[in-house]
Amino acid sequence: MSLVSSLAAAVLSVAALLAPAPLAAEAPAPARGWTWPLAPQPSVVRGFDPPDRPWLAGHRGVDLSARVGQPVRAPTGGEVTYSGRLAGRGVVVVGHAGGLRSTFEPVTAGPPVGTAVARGDPVGTVEPVAGHCSPATCLHWGVRRGDTYLDPLALIGARPVVLLPLR
């Protein structure tokens, strides 16, 4: 191996070690059995936009167009782990297999904590709360694995294609 190729390999190895790790997880492959939490399929008012650092502003979920009183359904099976008021609005959290959990707001309380839900089961209804989509009504849907936010649309195979530059 020549000195030039050895130096090039060393530089590439160091560069790979120093590359910053992403704060949001890479988009997961569409998960089998996941679907939209609203029917009919809603339009996406605002997409997933995680912050560059955990403490910075960002959008840690997606906003879906909705109407007041519209049923919110479990996007896949799981168990209701929270159902109540938080910061003046209704929130429902459903825990799913693989350590995932979906969060919905603003929604009226649905089934009590501990209730098992199947894909498509109602977990609440959209509340008439003026939120960040005002004057329109929307449902915020977030998905987390541990402390990492994921793009919910990636789980249902609806994530738009984004071309990224080559490194």
Long-range contacts (C-beta under 8 A, 24 or more apart in sequence): 23-50, 23-51, 23-52, 23-53, 23-54, 23-148, 24-50, 24-148, 24-149, 24-150, 24-151, 25-145, 25-148, 25-149, 25-150, 27-150, 27-151, 27-154, 27-159, 28-150, 28-151, 28-154, 28-155, 29-154, 30-154, 30-155, 30-156, 30-157, 31-76, 31-155, 31-156, 33-76, 33-77, 33-119, 34-75, 34-76, 34-119, 34-155, 34-156, 35-73, 35-75, 35-76, 35-119, 35-120, 35-156, 36-64, 36-75, 36-156, 36-158, 37-64, 37-72, 37-73, 37-74, 37-75, 37-102, 37-104, 37-123, 37-139, 37-141, 38-64, 38-66, 38-70, 38-71, 38-72, 38-73, 38-139, 39-71, 39-73, 42-66, 42-139, 44-153, 45-133, 45-136, 45-138, 46-133, 46-138, 47-151, 47-153, 47-160, 48-149, 48-151, 48-152, 48-153, 50-149, 60-142, 60-149, 61-103, 61-140, 61-141, 61-142, 61-143, 61-149, 61-152, 62-140, 62-141, 62-142, 62-151, 62-152, 62-153, 63-132, 63-133, 63-138, 63-139, 63-140, 63-141, 64-138, 64-139, 64-140, 64-141, 65-136, 65-137, 65-138, 66-126, 66-137, 66-138, 66-139, 67-126, 67-137, 68-126, 68-127, 68-128, 68-137, 69-125, 69-126, 69-128, 70-125, 70-126, 70-139, 71-122, 71-124, 71-125, 72-104, 72-107, 72-110, 72-122, 72-123, 72-124, 72-125, 72-126, 72-139, 73-119, 73-120, 73-121, 73-122, 73-123, 74-102, 74-117, 74-118, 74-119, 74-120, 74-121, 74-122, 74-123, 75-102, 75-119, 75-141, 75-152, 75-155, 75-156, 76-119, 77-116, 77-117, 77-118, 77-119, 78-102, 78-116, 78-117, 79-114, 79-115, 79-116, 79-117, 80-110, 80-111, 80-112, 80-113, 80-114, 80-115, 80-117, 80-123, 81-113, 82-113, 83-109, 83-110, 83-111, 83-112, 83-113, 83-123, 83-124, 84-109, 88-129, 89-127, 89-129, 89-131, 90-124, 90-127, 90-129, 92-123, 92-124, 94-123, 98-145, 99-145, 99-146, 100-143, 100-144, 100-145, 100-150, 100-155, 101-143, 101-144, 101-145, 102-141, 102-142, 102-143, 102-152, 103-140, 103-141, 103-142, 103-143, 103-144, 104-139, 104-140, 104-141, 105-131, 105-139, 105-140, 106-131, 106-139, 106-140, 107-139
